[in-house]
Amino acid sequence: MTRRIIAFTFLSAIILLVGCSDSVKSVETEYSGSGGMTQWNIDPAVYLYHYQNGFSGRDALGYDEQLQTVWSRLGAATTCNVRYNKRGLIQQLMQRFGEKPVTHELNGIGFHSIQSRKVPDFCNASRIKEINKALNRYRKGKFD
Protein backbone atom coordinates (compact mmCIF):
# COMPACT_ATOMS: atom_id res chain seq x y z
CA MET A 1 0.00 0.00 0.00
CA THR A 2 2.82 2.40 0.90
CA ARG A 3 4.54 1.77 -2.44
CA ARG A 4 1.34 2.67 -4.27
CA ILE A 5 1.05 5.92 -2.32
CA ILE A 6 4.68 6.80 -3.06
CA ALA A 7 4.28 5.91 -6.74
CA PHE A 8 1.06 7.93 -6.99
CA THR A 9 2.71 10.93 -5.29
CA PHE A 10 5.70 10.70 -7.63
CA LEU A 11 3.51 10.44 -10.74
CA SER A 12 1.36 13.37 -9.52
CA ALA A 13 4.46 15.51 -9.09
CA ILE A 14 5.65 14.66 -12.61
CA ILE A 15 2.26 15.52 -14.09
CA LEU A 16 2.21 18.81 -12.18
CA LEU A 17 5.68 19.71 -13.45
CA VAL A 18 4.75 18.86 -17.03
CA GLY A 19 1.64 21.00 -16.75
CA CYS A 20 3.88 23.92 -15.86
CA SER A 21 6.27 23.36 -18.75
CA ASP A 22 6.11 25.26 -22.00
CA SER A 23 4.32 23.16 -24.63
CA VAL A 24 4.95 25.65 -27.44
CA LYS A 25 7.14 24.18 -30.15
CA SER A 26 10.71 25.18 -29.49
CA VAL A 27 12.84 27.15 -31.87
CA GLU A 28 14.46 24.77 -34.33
CA THR A 29 18.08 24.40 -33.29
CA GLU A 30 20.84 22.07 -34.29
CA TYR A 31 20.81 18.93 -32.21
CA SER A 32 23.82 16.65 -32.18
CA GLY A 33 21.73 13.57 -31.34
CA SER A 34 23.36 13.06 -27.95
CA GLY A 35 22.66 14.27 -24.44
CA GLY A 36 19.29 15.90 -24.97
CA MET A 37 17.42 13.28 -22.96
CA THR A 38 19.52 14.14 -19.90
CA GLN A 39 18.15 17.68 -19.67
CA TRP A 40 15.72 18.70 -16.92
CA ASN A 41 13.15 19.99 -19.42
CA ILE A 42 13.50 17.82 -22.52
CA ASP A 43 12.86 19.72 -25.74
CA PRO A 44 10.02 18.14 -27.77
CA ALA A 45 12.24 18.12 -30.88
CA VAL A 46 14.92 16.21 -28.94
CA TYR A 47 12.39 13.68 -27.70
CA LEU A 48 10.99 13.16 -31.20
CA TYR A 49 14.53 12.69 -32.55
CA HIS A 50 15.20 9.89 -30.06
CA TYR A 51 11.73 8.39 -30.49
CA GLN A 52 12.48 8.04 -34.20
CA ASN A 53 16.19 7.18 -33.99
CA GLY A 54 16.60 5.33 -30.72
CA PHE A 55 17.63 6.00 -27.16
CA SER A 56 21.30 5.12 -27.01
CA GLY A 57 24.31 5.87 -24.84
CA ARG A 58 23.59 8.38 -22.13
CA ASP A 59 20.22 9.15 -23.73
CA ALA A 60 19.06 5.68 -22.66
CA LEU A 61 19.37 7.07 -19.11
CA GLY A 62 21.02 3.91 -17.76
CA TYR A 63 18.38 1.50 -19.06
CA ASP A 64 18.56 -1.05 -21.86
CA GLU A 65 18.25 0.80 -25.17
CA GLN A 66 15.64 -1.62 -26.50
CA LEU A 67 13.63 -1.27 -23.29
CA GLN A 68 13.61 2.51 -23.74
CA THR A 69 12.21 2.02 -27.24
CA VAL A 70 9.48 -0.30 -25.97
CA TRP A 71 8.64 2.13 -23.17
CA SER A 72 8.45 4.96 -25.70
CA ARG A 73 5.89 3.05 -27.80
CA LEU A 74 3.81 2.13 -24.74
CA GLY A 75 3.99 5.75 -23.57
CA ALA A 76 2.92 6.85 -27.04
CA ALA A 77 -0.02 4.45 -26.87
CA THR A 78 -1.04 6.09 -23.60
CA THR A 79 -0.66 9.57 -25.08
CA CYS A 80 -2.65 8.68 -28.20
CA ASN A 81 -5.37 6.76 -26.33
CA VAL A 82 -4.50 3.44 -27.98
CA ARG A 83 -5.73 0.77 -25.59
CA TYR A 84 -3.53 -2.14 -24.55
CA ASN A 85 -3.13 -4.51 -21.61
CA LYS A 86 -0.62 -2.51 -19.57
CA ARG A 87 -0.42 -5.00 -16.68
CA GLY A 88 0.14 -7.91 -19.05
CA LEU A 89 2.86 -6.12 -20.99
CA ILE A 90 4.57 -4.97 -17.80
CA GLN A 91 4.71 -8.61 -16.71
CA GLN A 92 6.30 -9.53 -20.04
CA LEU A 93 8.78 -6.65 -19.72
CA MET A 94 9.75 -7.81 -16.23
CA GLN A 95 10.45 -11.29 -17.58
CA ARG A 96 12.47 -9.99 -20.53
CA PHE A 97 14.29 -6.96 -19.05
CA GLY A 98 13.97 -7.30 -15.27
CA GLU A 99 13.12 -4.18 -13.25
CA LYS A 100 10.18 -3.73 -10.88
CA PRO A 101 6.63 -2.96 -12.03
CA VAL A 102 6.84 0.61 -10.71
CA THR A 103 9.99 1.20 -12.79
CA HIS A 104 8.21 0.12 -15.95
CA GLU A 105 5.11 2.13 -15.05
CA LEU A 106 6.71 5.42 -13.93
CA ASN A 107 10.31 5.64 -15.14
CA GLY A 108 9.33 4.03 -18.42
CA ILE A 109 5.80 4.28 -19.77
CA GLY A 110 4.76 7.31 -17.70
CA PHE A 111 7.93 9.25 -18.50
CA HIS A 112 7.59 8.61 -22.24
CA SER A 113 3.92 9.49 -22.23
CA ILE A 114 4.71 12.84 -20.64
CA GLN A 115 7.43 13.55 -23.21
CA SER A 116 5.32 12.53 -26.22
CA ARG A 117 2.43 14.74 -25.07
CA LYS A 118 4.70 17.76 -25.49
CA VAL A 119 5.39 16.99 -29.17
CA PRO A 120 2.98 18.89 -31.49
CA ASP A 121 0.85 16.62 -33.71
CA PHE A 122 2.40 13.53 -32.15
CA CYS A 123 -0.75 11.42 -32.43
CA ASN A 124 -1.14 11.61 -36.20
CA ALA A 125 -2.59 8.72 -38.22
CA SER A 126 0.82 7.42 -39.28
CA ARG A 127 2.08 7.31 -35.71
CA ILE A 128 -1.05 5.54 -34.43
CA LYS A 129 -0.59 2.91 -37.14
CA GLU A 130 3.04 2.44 -36.08
CA ILE A 131 2.02 2.19 -32.40
CA ASN A 132 -0.54 -0.51 -33.19
CA LYS A 133 2.06 -2.52 -35.14
CA ALA A 134 4.46 -2.29 -32.20
CA LEU A 135 1.75 -3.35 -29.74
CA ASN A 136 0.98 -6.41 -31.87
CA ARG A 137 4.67 -7.41 -31.78
CA TYR A 138 4.90 -6.82 -28.04
CA ARG A 139 1.81 -8.95 -27.33
CA LYS A 140 3.71 -11.82 -28.98
CA GLY A 141 6.77 -11.16 -26.81
CA LYS A 142 8.77 -9.66 -29.70
CA PHE A 143 10.59 -6.68 -28.19
CA ASP A 144 13.46 -6.52 -30.71
Backbone as a printed PyTorch tensor [residue, N CA C, xyz], in Angstrom:
tensor([[[  0.8220,  -1.1930,   0.0000],
         [  0.0000,   0.0000,   0.0000],
         [  0.8670,   1.2580,   0.0000]],

        [[  1.9400,   1.2490,   0.8190],
         [  2.8210,   2.3980,   0.9030],
         [  3.5030,   2.6540,  -0.4300]],

        [[  3.9060,   1.5990,  -1.1250],
         [  4.5380,   1.7690,  -2.4410],
         [  3.5890,   2.4500,  -3.4130]],

        [[  2.3300,   2.0600,  -3.3740],
         [  1.3440,   2.6710,  -4.2710],
         [  1.1880,   4.1520,  -3.9740]],

        [[  1.1810,   4.5080,  -2.6990],
         [  1.0500,   5.9200,  -2.3200],
         [  2.2640,   6.6980,  -2.8050]],

        [[  3.4560,   6.1350,  -2.6060],
         [  4.6790,   6.7990,  -3.0560],
         [  4.6740,   6.9370,  -4.5750]],

        [[  4.3150,   5.8660,  -5.2790],
         [  4.2760,   5.9060,  -6.7420],
         [  3.2570,   6.9320,  -7.2290]],

        [[  2.0930,   6.9700,  -6.5990],
         [  1.0610,   7.9320,  -6.9910],
         [  1.5390,   9.3550,  -6.7500]],

        [[  2.1870,   9.5950,  -5.6150],
         [  2.7050,  10.9290,  -5.2930],
         [  3.7550,  11.3410,  -6.3110]],

        [[  4.6480,  10.4210,  -6.6550],
         [  5.7000,  10.7000,  -7.6330],
         [  5.0980,  11.0340,  -8.9900]],

        [[  4.1530,  10.2170,  -9.4450],
         [  3.5100,  10.4450, -10.7370],
         [  2.7540,  11.7680, -10.7350]],

        [[  2.0870,  12.0940,  -9.6280],
         [  1.3570,  13.3650,  -9.5220],
         [  2.3060,  14.5450,  -9.6430]],

        [[  3.4690,  14.4340,  -9.0070],
         [  4.4550,  15.5080,  -9.0860],
         [  4.9590,  15.6850, -10.5120]],

        [[  5.2040,  14.5870, -11.2100],
         [  5.6530,  14.6650, -12.6060],
         [  4.5910,  15.3400, -13.4610]],

        [[  3.3540,  14.9360, -13.2910],
         [  2.2640,  15.5170, -14.0880],
         [  2.1400,  17.0100, -13.8010]],

        [[  2.2790,  17.4000, -12.5390],
         [  2.2150,  18.8080, -12.1770],
         [  3.3400,  19.5850, -12.8470]],

        [[  4.5530,  19.0330, -12.8210],
         [  5.6840,  19.7110, -13.4470],
         [  5.4980,  19.8430, -14.9520]],

        [[  4.9690,  18.8160, -15.5830],
         [  4.7500,  18.8650, -17.0280],
         [  3.7000,  19.9060, -17.3560]],

        [[  2.6820,  20.0030, -16.5350],
         [  1.6370,  20.9970, -16.7540],
         [  2.1780,  22.4100, -16.7040]],

        [[  3.2700,  22.5970, -15.9830],
         [  3.8770,  23.9190, -15.8610],
         [  4.9060,  24.1890, -16.9500]],

        [[  5.2560,  23.1710, -17.7170],
         [  6.2690,  23.3630, -18.7500],
         [  5.6650,  24.0210, -19.9860]],

        [[  6.5250,  24.5740, -20.7880],
         [  6.1130,  25.2630, -22.0040],
         [  5.8700,  24.2510, -23.1090]],

        [[  4.6260,  24.1480, -23.5880],
         [  4.3180,  23.1610, -24.6270],
         [  4.4030,  23.7570, -26.0270]],

        [[  4.7980,  25.0180, -26.1370],
         [  4.9480,  25.6470, -27.4370],
         [  6.1630,  25.0490, -28.1260]],

        [[  6.0340,  24.7730, -29.4110],
         [  7.1380,  24.1760, -30.1530],
         [  8.3720,  25.0690, -30.0430]],

        [[  9.4760,  24.4410, -29.6900],
         [ 10.7110,  25.1810, -29.4880],
         [ 11.2730,  25.6710, -30.8140]],

        [[ 12.1630,  26.6260, -30.6990],
         [ 12.8430,  27.1450, -31.8720],
         [ 13.7270,  26.0400, -32.4100]],

        [[ 13.6460,  25.8190, -33.7180],
         [ 14.4640,  24.7700, -34.3290],
         [ 15.9380,  25.1110, -34.1410]],

        [[ 16.6480,  24.2230, -33.4980],
         [ 18.0760,  24.4020, -33.2930],
         [ 18.7740,  23.1320, -33.7470]],

        [[ 20.0510,  23.2380, -33.9350],
         [ 20.8430,  22.0720, -34.2890],
         [ 20.9200,  21.1690, -33.0730]],

        [[ 20.6910,  19.9080, -33.2940],
         [ 20.8060,  18.9310, -32.2110],
         [ 21.7710,  17.8550, -32.6540]],

        [[ 22.7560,  17.5960, -31.8180],
         [ 23.8180,  16.6520, -32.1760],
         [ 23.3820,  15.1940, -32.0810]],

        [[ 22.2010,  14.9410, -31.4800],
         [ 21.7280,  13.5720, -31.3350],
         [ 22.2210,  12.8880, -30.0810]],

        [[ 22.8360,  13.6560, -29.1780],
         [ 23.3630,  13.0640, -27.9500],
         [ 23.2130,  14.0250, -26.7830]],

        [[ 22.7240,  13.4940, -25.6770],
         [ 22.6650,  14.2660, -24.4400],
         [ 21.3660,  14.9960, -24.1700]],

        [[ 20.5210,  15.1330, -25.1540],
         [ 19.2910,  15.8980, -24.9700],
         [ 18.3140,  15.2780, -24.0010]],

        [[ 18.3440,  13.9460, -23.8780],
         [ 17.4200,  13.2770, -22.9620],
         [ 17.8450,  13.4370, -21.5110]],

        [[ 19.0370,  13.9560, -21.2650],
         [ 19.5200,  14.1360, -19.8960],
         [ 19.1470,  15.4980, -19.3280]],

        [[ 18.5180,  16.3420, -20.1180],
         [ 18.1510,  17.6810, -19.6670],
         [ 16.9580,  17.6270, -18.7140]],

        [[ 16.8430,  18.6340, -17.8540],
         [ 15.7160,  18.6990, -16.9240],
         [ 14.4060,  18.8460, -17.6760]],

        [[ 14.3500,  19.7670, -18.6200],
         [ 13.1510,  19.9920, -19.4220],
         [ 13.4920,  19.5840, -20.8580]],

        [[ 13.1270,  18.3720, -21.2260],
         [ 13.5050,  17.8180, -22.5230],
         [ 12.7310,  18.5170, -23.6360]],

        [[ 13.4540,  19.0280, -24.5980],
         [ 12.8570,  19.7180, -25.7350],
         [ 12.0430,  18.7100, -26.5560]],

        [[ 10.8310,  19.0650, -26.9690],
         [ 10.0210,  18.1440, -27.7740],
         [ 10.7250,  17.6650, -29.0390]],

        [[ 11.5130,  18.5230, -29.6710],
         [ 12.2420,  18.1240, -30.8770],
         [ 13.3060,  17.0690, -30.5380]],

        [[ 13.9220,  17.1850, -29.3830],
         [ 14.9210,  16.2090, -28.9410],
         [ 14.2330,  14.8740, -28.6800]],

        [[ 13.0970,  14.9190, -27.9820],
         [ 12.3860,  13.6750, -27.7010],
         [ 11.9740,  12.9870, -28.9990]],

        [[ 11.4240,  13.7440, -29.9340],
         [ 10.9940,  13.1600, -31.1980],
         [ 12.1820,  12.5550, -31.9500]],

        [[ 13.3230,  13.2280, -31.9090],
         [ 14.5260,  12.6910, -32.5470],
         [ 14.8390,  11.3000, -31.9890]],

        [[ 14.8580,  11.1740, -30.6740],
         [ 15.1950,   9.8850, -30.0630],
         [ 14.0780,   8.8700, -30.2390]],

        [[ 12.8540,   9.3030, -30.2370],
         [ 11.7330,   8.3880, -30.4890],
         [ 11.9110,   7.7410, -31.8610]],

        [[ 12.3380,   8.5340, -32.8270],
         [ 12.4790,   8.0410, -34.1970],
         [ 13.8050,   7.3300, -34.4530]],

        [[ 14.8540,   7.7010, -33.7120],
         [ 16.1940,   7.1760, -33.9930],
         [ 16.7760,   6.2920, -32.9070]],

        [[ 16.1270,   6.1900, -31.7970],
         [ 16.5980,   5.3340, -30.7190],
         [ 17.1650,   6.1010, -29.5420]],

        [[ 17.1230,   5.4450, -28.4060],
         [ 17.6270,   5.9980, -27.1560],
         [ 18.9100,   5.2390, -26.8460]],

        [[ 20.0370,   5.8380, -27.1640],
         [ 21.3050,   5.1240, -27.0140],
         [ 22.2610,   5.9130, -26.1380]],

        [[ 23.3030,   5.2310, -25.6850],
         [ 24.3090,   5.8720, -24.8420],
         [ 23.6860,   6.5120, -23.6190]],

        [[ 24.1150,   7.7090, -23.3210],
         [ 23.5870,   8.3770, -22.1270],
         [ 22.1220,   8.7660, -22.2820]],

        [[ 21.6250,   8.8290, -23.5040],
         [ 20.2170,   9.1520, -23.7310],
         [ 19.2840,   7.9900, -23.4030]],

        [[ 19.8490,   6.8090, -23.1340],
         [ 19.0570,   5.6780, -22.6620],
         [ 18.8680,   5.7720, -21.1410]],

        [[ 19.5260,   6.7460, -20.5260],
         [ 19.3750,   7.0650, -19.1050],
         [ 19.6630,   5.8790, -18.1830]],

        [[ 20.6070,   5.0270, -18.5940],
         [ 21.0170,   3.9140, -17.7580],
         [ 20.2020,   2.6430, -17.9380]],

        [[ 19.2120,   2.6830, -18.8070],
         [ 18.3790,   1.5040, -19.0610],
         [ 18.7620,   0.8770, -20.4010]],

        [[ 18.3640,  -0.3590, -20.5980],
         [ 18.5560,  -1.0530, -21.8610],
         [ 17.9610,  -0.2040, -22.9870]],

        [[ 18.7050,  -0.0350, -24.0530],
         [ 18.2550,   0.8030, -25.1700],
         [ 16.9610,   0.2780, -25.7860]],

        [[ 16.8570,  -1.0320, -25.9260],
         [ 15.6440,  -1.6170, -26.4970],
         [ 14.4590,  -1.4070, -25.5610]],

        [[ 14.7010,  -1.5080, -24.2600],
         [ 13.6310,  -1.2740, -23.2900],
         [ 13.1200,   0.1620, -23.4010]],

        [[ 14.0240,   1.1140, -23.5720],
         [ 13.6090,   2.5120, -23.7420],
         [ 12.7060,   2.6550, -24.9680]],

        [[ 13.0370,   1.9620, -26.0410],
         [ 12.2100,   2.0240, -27.2450],
         [ 10.8300,   1.4390, -26.9730]],

        [[ 10.7780,   0.3080, -26.2980],
         [  9.4850,  -0.3040, -25.9710],
         [  8.6910,   0.6390, -25.0770]],

        [[  9.3340,   1.1800, -24.0520],
         [  8.6380,   2.1320, -23.1730],
         [  8.1030,   3.3140, -23.9680]],

        [[  8.8910,   3.7950, -24.9280],
         [  8.4500,   4.9560, -25.7040],
         [  7.1870,   4.6450, -26.5000]],

        [[  7.0890,   3.4280, -27.0220],
         [  5.8930,   3.0510, -27.8010],
         [  4.6900,   2.8550, -26.8800]],

        [[  4.9130,   2.2960, -25.6940],
         [  3.8120,   2.1340, -24.7420],
         [  3.3730,   3.4960, -24.1970]],

        [[  4.3310,   4.3820, -23.9720],
         [  3.9920,   5.7500, -23.5670],
         [  3.2310,   6.4730, -24.6600]],

        [[  3.6300,   6.2420, -25.9010],
         [  2.9250,   6.8460, -27.0390],
         [  1.5020,   6.3100, -27.1190]],

        [[  1.3280,   5.0280, -26.8670],
         [ -0.0230,   4.4470, -26.8680],
         [ -0.8830,   5.1400, -25.8190]],

        [[ -0.3140,   5.3830, -24.6520],
         [ -1.0410,   6.0890, -23.5960],
         [ -1.4080,   7.5000, -24.0570]],

        [[ -0.4410,   8.2020, -24.6050],
         [ -0.6650,   9.5750, -25.0800],
         [ -1.7550,   9.6290, -26.1480]],

        [[ -1.7320,   8.6680, -27.0490],
         [ -2.6450,   8.6780, -28.1990],
         [ -3.9250,   7.8750, -27.9530]],

        [[ -4.1550,   7.4940, -26.7080],
         [ -5.3670,   6.7570, -26.3290],
         [ -5.5520,   5.4590, -27.1090]],

        [[ -4.4540,   4.7610, -27.3550],
         [ -4.5020,   3.4430, -27.9770],
         [ -4.5040,   2.4350, -26.8280]],

        [[ -5.5670,   1.6770, -26.7160],
         [ -5.7280,   0.7680, -25.5920],
         [ -4.8360,  -0.4690, -25.7380]],

        [[ -4.3150,  -0.9110, -24.5990],
         [ -3.5300,  -2.1400, -24.5460],
         [ -3.5450,  -2.6460, -23.1090]],

        [[ -3.1610,  -3.8900, -22.9240],
         [ -3.1310,  -4.5100, -21.6090],
         [ -1.8230,  -4.1360, -20.9130]],

        [[ -1.8390,  -3.0140, -20.1980],
         [ -0.6250,  -2.5130, -19.5670],
         [ -0.0630,  -3.5110, -18.5540]],

        [[ -0.9010,  -4.0540, -17.7000],
         [ -0.4220,  -5.0050, -16.6820],
         [  0.2390,  -6.2230, -17.3340]],

        [[ -0.4030,  -6.7430, -18.3660],
         [  0.1420,  -7.9100, -19.0550],
         [  1.4810,  -7.6180, -19.6970]],

        [[  1.5930,  -6.4700, -20.3460],
         [  2.8600,  -6.1240, -20.9900],
         [  3.9430,  -5.8210, -19.9660]],

        [[  3.5760,  -5.2090, -18.8460],
         [  4.5730,  -4.9730, -17.8000],
         [  5.1010,  -6.3030, -17.2780]],

        [[  4.2480,  -7.2840, -17.1230],
         [  4.7050,  -8.6130, -16.7070],
         [  5.6990,  -9.1900, -17.7220]],

        [[  5.3910,  -9.0520, -18.9980],
         [  6.3000,  -9.5340, -20.0440],
         [  7.6280,  -8.7750, -20.0080]],

        [[  7.5580,  -7.4590, -19.7880],
         [  8.7780,  -6.6520, -19.7190],
         [  9.6430,  -7.0630, -18.5280]],

        [[  8.9990,  -7.3650, -17.4020],
         [  9.7490,  -7.8060, -16.2260],
         [ 10.4790,  -9.1180, -16.5230]],

        [[  9.8240, -10.0160, -17.2360],
         [ 10.4530, -11.2930, -17.5840],
         [ 11.6180, -11.0910, -18.5460]],

        [[ 11.4600, -10.1910, -19.4860],
         [ 12.4730,  -9.9880, -20.5290],
         [ 13.6200,  -9.0870, -20.0750]],

        [[ 13.2860,  -7.9760, -19.3730],
         [ 14.2880,  -6.9610, -19.0470],
         [ 14.5840,  -6.8260, -17.5530]],

        [[ 13.8070,  -7.5100, -16.7040],
         [ 13.9670,  -7.3020, -15.2740],
         [ 13.2310,  -6.0390, -14.8500]],

        [[ 13.6910,  -5.4050, -13.8220],
         [ 13.1150,  -4.1830, -13.2460],
         [ 11.8030,  -4.4940, -12.5160]],

        [[ 11.4110,  -3.5930, -11.6570],
         [ 10.1780,  -3.7270, -10.8840],
         [  9.0190,  -3.1150, -11.6540]],

        [[  7.7970,  -3.5240, -11.3310],
         [  6.6250,  -2.9600, -12.0330],
         [  6.5760,  -1.4330, -11.9880]],

        [[  6.9030,  -0.8500, -10.8420],
         [  6.8430,   0.6060, -10.7060],
         [  7.8530,   1.2870, -11.6320]],

        [[  8.9920,   0.6410, -11.8740],
         [  9.9870,   1.2050, -12.7940],
         [  9.4240,   1.2430, -14.2060]],

        [[  8.8050,   0.1540, -14.6140],
         [  8.2100,   0.1220, -15.9550],
         [  7.0800,   1.1440, -16.0790]],

        [[  6.2800,   1.2370, -15.0290],
         [  5.1130,   2.1320, -15.0490],
         [  5.5110,   3.6040, -15.0320]],

        [[  6.3870,   3.9940, -14.1030],
         [  6.7060,   5.4170, -13.9280],
         [  7.9310,   5.8720, -14.7000]],

        [[  9.0730,   5.2240, -14.4740],
         [ 10.3120,   5.6410, -15.1440],
         [ 10.2530,   5.3720, -16.6360]],

        [[  9.4240,   4.4150, -17.0250],
         [  9.3300,   4.0310, -18.4230],
         [  8.1210,   4.6070, -19.1190]],

        [[  7.0070,   3.9210, -19.0230],
         [  5.8050,   4.2780, -19.7740],
         [  5.3160,   5.6810, -19.4200]],

        [[  5.2420,   5.9880, -18.1250],
         [  4.7640,   7.3110, -17.6990],
         [  5.6630,   8.4360, -18.1840]],

        [[  6.9720,   8.2450, -18.0340],
         [  7.9340,   9.2470, -18.4970],
         [  7.7680,   9.5090, -19.9970]],

        [[  7.6890,   8.4400, -20.7810],
         [  7.5900,   8.6050, -22.2360],
         [  6.2430,   9.2030, -22.6410]],

        [[  5.2070,   8.8840, -21.9240],
         [  3.9160,   9.4880, -22.2270],
         [  3.9710,  10.9980, -22.0110]],

        [[  4.5810,  11.4050, -20.9280],
         [  4.7150,  12.8410, -20.6420],
         [  5.5040,  13.5330, -21.7480]],

        [[  6.6000,  12.9280, -22.1750],
         [  7.4290,  13.5510, -23.2120],
         [  6.6990,  13.6120, -24.5520]],

        [[  6.0060,  12.5430, -24.9180],
         [  5.3240,  12.5340, -26.2190],
         [  4.1540,  13.5060, -26.2510]],

        [[  3.5400,  13.7670, -25.1080],
         [  2.4290,  14.7420, -25.0660],
         [  2.8920,  16.1490, -25.4140]],

        [[  4.1690,  16.4280, -25.2060],
         [  4.7020,  17.7640, -25.4860],
         [  5.0330,  17.9730, -26.9640]],

        [[  5.0280,  16.8990, -27.7590],
         [  5.3910,  16.9930, -29.1750],
         [  4.1420,  17.3640, -29.9830]],

        [[  4.1540,  18.4990, -30.6870],
         [  2.9850,  18.8940, -31.4940],
         [  2.6460,  17.8280, -32.5460]],

        [[  1.3790,  17.5700, -32.7210],
         [  0.8510,  16.6210, -33.7140],
         [  1.4670,  15.2270, -33.5790]],

        [[  1.7840,  14.8300, -32.3610],
         [  2.4040,  13.5340, -32.1470],
         [  1.4780,  12.3880, -32.5410]],

        [[  0.2040,  12.5150, -32.2100],
         [ -0.7520,  11.4200, -32.4310],
         [ -1.4030,  11.4890, -33.8090]],

        [[ -0.5930,  11.5950, -34.8340],
         [ -1.1350,  11.6110, -36.1970],
         [ -1.4560,  10.1780, -36.6360]],

        [[ -2.1400,  10.0390, -37.7430],
         [ -2.5930,   8.7230, -38.2210],
         [ -1.4290,   7.7660, -38.4580]],

        [[ -0.3470,   8.2540, -39.0120],
         [  0.8200,   7.4190, -39.2790],
         [  1.4110,   6.8720, -37.9810]],

        [[  1.5090,   7.7320, -36.9830],
         [  2.0840,   7.3060, -35.7060],
         [  1.1760,   6.2760, -35.0250]],

        [[ -0.1190,   6.4890, -35.0550],
         [ -1.0450,   5.5400, -34.4270],
         [ -0.9440,   4.1730, -35.1040]],

        [[ -0.7780,   4.1740, -36.4160],
         [ -0.5940,   2.9120, -37.1440],
         [  0.6880,   2.2200, -36.6790]],

        [[  1.7620,   2.9760, -36.5360],
         [  3.0420,   2.4380, -36.0820],
         [  2.9250,   1.9100, -34.6510]],

        [[  2.2090,   2.6250, -33.7880],
         [  2.0210,   2.1900, -32.3970],
         [  1.2720,   0.8530, -32.3680]],

        [[  0.2270,   0.7400, -33.1580],
         [ -0.5360,  -0.5080, -33.1900],
         [  0.3080,  -1.6810, -33.6770]],

        [[  1.1650,  -1.4600, -34.6630],
         [  2.0640,  -2.5210, -35.1360],
         [  3.0170,  -2.9540, -34.0150]],

        [[  3.5620,  -1.9740, -33.3040],
         [  4.4640,  -2.2870, -32.1970],
         [  3.7310,  -3.0680, -31.1110]],

        [[  2.5190,  -2.6500, -30.7650],
         [  1.7470,  -3.3540, -29.7410],
         [  1.4890,  -4.8020, -30.1350]],

        [[  1.2000,  -5.0380, -31.3980],
         [  0.9820,  -6.4100, -31.8720],
         [  2.2420,  -7.2580, -31.6980]],

        [[  3.4090,  -6.6870, -31.9860],
         [  4.6710,  -7.4130, -31.7820],
         [  4.8940,  -7.6840, -30.2980]],

        [[  4.6540,  -6.6850, -29.4740],
         [  4.8970,  -6.8230, -28.0390],
         [  3.9830,  -7.8850, -27.4230]],

        [[  2.7380,  -7.9370, -27.8570],
         [  1.8120,  -8.9480, -27.3340],
         [  2.3420, -10.3670, -27.5640]],

        [[  3.1190, -10.5300, -28.6410],
         [  3.7120, -11.8250, -28.9840],
         [  5.0710, -12.0240, -28.3200]],

        [[  5.4810, -11.0590, -27.5000],
         [  6.7750, -11.1570, -26.8130],
         [  7.9550, -10.7540, -27.6670]],

        [[  7.6950, -10.1030, -28.7900],
         [  8.7670,  -9.6600, -29.6950],
         [  9.1220,  -8.2090, -29.3940]],

        [[ 10.1870,  -8.0190, -28.6080],
         [ 10.5910,  -6.6820, -28.1930],
         [ 11.8150,  -6.1650, -28.9470]],

        [[ 12.2740,  -6.9370, -29.9350],
         [ 13.4560,  -6.5240, -30.7060],
         [ 13.0590,  -5.6830, -31.8900]]])
